[in-house]
Amino acid sequence: MPKITFVSPDGSEQTVEPPAGMTILEISRKYDIDIEGACEGSLACSTCHVIVDEDWYGKLAEPDEDEEDMLDLAFGLTPTSRLGCQIAVTDELDGIRVTLPEETRSLL
């Protein structure tokens, strides 16, 4: 099972080992990590915004146009920002690190 490290805005870290195939949003719910996901992963908000560690960002598939549109609404957008509902964790992503932004913006 791949390991994922979530970094909170305060710098604390939580590493989990979920089964491959789950999204970052699904994993956050399974392990009680504070990601809102107001639209339940339907790509209709930006509240599952995460900042992917630079070393891992290039290993992800490019965001599609719908994800980019939602990311435009995210608070604290960075060049390595992605929506957690759009990142399915695979064995190739074993060790990925994602940081939770300080705030989220929900229009729902």
C-alpha angles and dihedrals in degrees: 000000000000120000120230126189119207115199116203121216088256090058097252115137136214121190119198135178109217125172114271115262099046119116123239088251093052090047092051090056094046092052098036095247114161104252113132105208093183094181093050092242097305093128093247100117142025100234093113090059112147133176111233118215109257092239090060103035094083091055092064125087113258114270113254123234094266092054092047090052091053092044088058086068095050122113114238096013115192133185089261097045118132137164112258092219089063099052113085110192116232132178087262089064093056105144098022116158124208128182123213114228119241092245141012131211119219122191093178 
